[in-house]
Amino acid sequence: MKRDAESKQHKKWRIVSTIIQSCLIVILIALVGMMMFEIEHLQGTARVINYAGLVRGATQREMKLEVSGRQNDELIQYLDDILSGLKYEDGNYDLISLDDKEYQKKLDEQIHYWEDLKEEIQKVRDVGYRMTNIVDMSEKYFHLADETVSAAENYSEKIAKEIRVLEIVSAIDMFILFCLVLEQMISGMRIVKKNKILEQRAYLDVHTGLPNKSRCEELLHDMRLITEPVACVMFDLNNLKKANDTMGHSAGDQLIANFARILRKVVPAKDFVGRYGGDEFIAVIYDTDKEHVQEILNQLQKEVDQFNVNRKSIPISFAQGWGISTDYNECTLRTLFDKVDYYMYENKQKTKAGRKDTV
């Protein structure tokens, strides 16, 4: 029940996490789009500031030319075009109209005063600059132009601050998104680890620590023909029933555990050793020959004999049967096992007959 509750809670969190991630991705896309728009707008604002500054400087130059008696209608037309572009986004200078009240107010004042200044320029041409107020008016116009540039710069700084806020929000969004993805990855790794542990437990004989019958059957289910020399050995303990009847099942369990430990110690680590069930064990030895298998079996008997000498419990005794794939044509692991199982049964019967003869 506890595992089911944890599983339901985990699934619920995964759904919530997925929804949150989707929302964060949508928000991030929107933030990126807003930043791109603001950056493009900021670039246009920079161009406005640049040309507003050009108007300020070019107007002063025009005043100097008019005072010195050198008329320049092209420069006046140039200033008209720029001011019109700043106000209405027209002309050949690719200018934008800033959506800022203070800037628009200052620009309107500058444009209005520019019209007055042009009339004063015409008076200079008619009667000379000494008879006009051109100098004072040019100073005032310079001040108005300077205020327009300052307003544009303030607006630009405002956009820059908005971009910085968007960057911070985007960074927070990405950080949260990264944390959620990382949490899902860690959670996924935990699930994989748990599943692996559960899978291992499903194929593990808890009492001996060896692969259980399910794992043995899975191995034997491979119906491919054996191409490399492989040996299969089957073992059956002889004294298990005696241990259970005389000393209890705990003694029988200990007998099984002792034999499993010795068998796993003798058979090379690269080879398979499993508990096939009850008092039966199986070993699959790869890339081998008859001499090597016999050496392993001799070493096993030696280890068992040594164990029996040093222990006062019921001695380990076993029957065995084995075969090697090179002795058969078109042999699978299953067919090899069936033959080995028969040989082990024959060995078991001979062992029992030997005991009766002894008795």
N, C-alpha and C positions, 0 to 999 in steps of 0.2 A: 504493500500500500504506500509506503514511504517513497519507494522508487517511482511508482506511478505518479504520485503527487509532484515529485521533483521533475519528472519527465514532462508533465503538463505545464508546470511553471516555466521550465526551460523553453518549451515550444511557444508559450505565450510571450516570453521575453524576446524570442527570436522574431516573432511577428511584429511586436512593438519596435524592436531595434531596426527591422527592415523598413518599417513605415517612417521612423525618425530619419534613417539614412536617406530615403527617397526625398523627404522634405528638405533635408540639408543640401542635397544635390541640386534640387530645384532652386533653393535660395542662393546657393553658390553660383549657379548659372545666371540668375537674375543680378546678383552683385557684380559678376564679371561684366555682364552687359551694361550695367549702370556705370561701371568704372571706365569701360571703353568709350561710352558716350561722353562722360565727364572729361576724359583725357582729350578727346577730339574737340570738345568745347573749350577746354583750356588752351589748346593749340590755337583755336580761332581767337580766343581772348588775347593771347600773346601777340597775335598779328594786329589786333585792334590797338593794343598799347603801343606797338611799334609805329603804326601809321598816325596815331594821335600825337605821338612825340614828333613825327616828321612834320605834321601840320604846325605844331608849335615853333619848330626851328625854321621851316620854310616861310612862315608868315613874317618872322623877324627879318629874314633875308629880303623878302619882298618890300618891307618897309624901308630898309636901307637903300634898295635900288630906287624906289620912288623918291626918297629924299634927295638922292644924288642925281635925280633927273633921268634915270634910265627906266623906262617903262617895260613891264614884262607881263603881257596879257596871258601868255602860256602858263606862267607860274600861278597866276590867279585862277585860271581854269583848272589847273592841277589841284589846287587847294579846294576848289568847289567840288571836284569829282571825289576827292577823299572824304570830305565832310558829308557828301550825299551818300557815299558808300557806308560810312559809319552809322548814318541814321537809317537808311532804307535798304541796305545790303545790295545796292546796285553798283554799276560801274565795272571797271576792269581790274579791281584790286582784290577780289575774293574776300571781302570783309563781311563781318556778321554784325547784327545789331544786338548788343548785350541786353539781356533781360534783367536790368537793374535800374530801379527808380532813380537813385542818386546819380548814377552815370548818365541816364537819359536827361535828367534835369540839367546837369552841367553841360551836356552836349547841346541841348536846345539853347541855353544861354550863350554858348560859344558861337553857335551858328547864327543866332539872331544878331549878336554883336558883330559877327563877321560881315553881315550885310551892311551895318552902319559903317564899318571900317572901309568897305569897298566904296561907299559914297564919299568918305573922307579922302580916299585915294584919288578919286576923280577930281575933287576940289584941289588937291595938290597939283594935279596935272594942269588944272585950269589957272590957278592963281599962285602956285608955288607953296612949298611946305610951311613957310614962315607965316602965312596967312591962315593956317589950319591948325587943328588940334591933333594932328597925326601922331606926334611923339607920345603924348599922354594916352591916346587911345590904343596905340600899339602896346604900351606897357600894361594897360588894363586887359587887353586881349591876351597877352602872354600869360597873365595871371589866370584868366578864365581857362585857357588851354591847359595850363598846368593843373588846374583843379579837375579837368576832364580826365587827364592822364592818371591823376591820383585815384579818382573814382574807379577807373578801369583796373588799376592795379589792386585796389581793395577788393573789387569783384573777383579778380583772378586769384587772390589769396583765399577768398571765401570758397571758390571752387577747389583749390588745392587742399583746403581743410576737409571739404566733403570727400575728396578722393582718399585722404588719409584715413578718415572714419570708415569708408568703404573697405579700405585695405585691412584695417584692424578687424572689422566685422567678418571679412572673408577669411582672415587668418584664424579667428576663433571658430568659424564654421568648419574650416578644413581640419583644425585640431580636434574638434568634437567628432567629426566624421572619421578621422584617423583613429581616434580612441575606440569608436564603435567597431570599425573594421578590425582593429587589433584585438578587441575583446572577442569578436566573432571567430577570429583565427585561433586565439588561445582556447576558446570554448570548443572549437572544432577539433583542435589537437587533443584536448582532454577527452572528447567523445571517442576519437580514434583510439586513444590509449586505453580507455575503458573497454571499448569493443574488443581491442586486442587482448586485454586481460581476460575478458569474458570468453573469448575464443580459445585462449590458452587453457582456461579452466575447463572449458567444454571438452578439450582433448587431453586433459591431464588426469592421471590417476593420483588422487590426493595422498593415498597411503604410501605409495612408493616414489612419487615424483616423476614417474616415467609416463610416456604417452599411453593413454588408455585404449580400450578395444576399439572405440570409434575412430581414433587416429590410426590404429593398425589397419582397420578395414578400409579406411580412406586410402592408405598407402597401397594396400593389396588390390584396390579397385582399378589401379592403373593397368589397362589392358594392352598397352604398347608392348611390342616384342622387345625382349632384352637384347641389346647389341653389345654391351660390355659384360665381362664376367662378373656375375653377382651370386653370392651365396645366401641361403636362407636357413636359419637354425631355429628349431622349436624345442622348448624346454617344458618339462612338467615335474613339479615337486612331488616327491614320493611320501614325505612324512607329514604333510599338512593335516590330514585327518587324524593321525595319531596325536599331533600336537594339540589340536582342538579338543579331542576326546579326553586326553590325560591331563593337560595343563591349562585348558581354557582357550577361548578364541583370541585373547590378547597374545598368548604365546604363538598361536598360528599366524597372527598378523605380524608379529616380530620376525618369525621365520621367513615370511614372504618379503618383508622389508630388508632383511639381511641378504637374502639371495639377490634381490634387485640391486642392492648397492654393490655387491661383488661383481655381478654381471655387467653393470654399467662401467665399473672400474676396468674390467678386462677387455671389453670390446672397445676398439678405437672410437674416439669422440666423433669422428666424421661419419660413423655408421649408425644405423638406427637400432634402438633397443626399446621395446614396449611390453607392457603387460597386456596379454591378449584376453585375460579374464581368469578369475579365481586363482588357481595355482599354475597357470600357463603363461609363458613368456615367449617372445619372438625377437630374433635379431636378424637384421638384413645387413650384410657386409658387402660393400661395393668395391669394384676394381681389385679383385682378389684371385686366389687360386686355392687348390685343395690343401697344399702345404701350409699356407697362411691360416686357413680356417682351422686346420688341425692344431696348429700352434696356439691359436686362441682357445680352443677347447681344452688343450692340455694345461694351459695357464689357468683356465677357469677351475679345472679339477684340482689343481695345485692350491689355488686360493681357498677353495671350499674345504679341502683336507686340512689346511692350516687353521682355518676358522673352527672346524670341528674339534681339533686338538685343544685349542685354547678356550673353548666354551664348554660349560657343563649342561647347557640346554640341549633339546632334541637336535641331533645333527642334521645338517642339510644333505639331502639325497635327491637326485633328479634323474629323470630319463630324458633322452634327447634324440632328435632326428635332424639330419641336415642334408642338403643337396646344393649343387652348383649348376648354374644355367648352362655351362658349356657341355654338360652331359646330355642335353636335350635339344631337339630341333624346334625352332619356332616357339620358344618358351616365353611365357609372361610371368610376372611375379605371382599371380594367382595360381597358375598351374604349378609353379615351383613350390609354392606354399602347400598346396594340396598333397603333393608327393612327400614333402617334408613332414607334414602332419601324419601321414600314414607310417612313415619310417619311425616317427616318435612313438606312435601307438604300438608298433611292433616291439620297440625297445622297452616300452612300459610293460608289455606282457611278459617279455623275457625276464625283466627285473623281478616281477611278481613270481614267475615260475622259479626263479633262482632262490627267492626267499622260502618258497614252499619246500624246495629240495633241501635247503639248509635246515629247515625245521624238521 
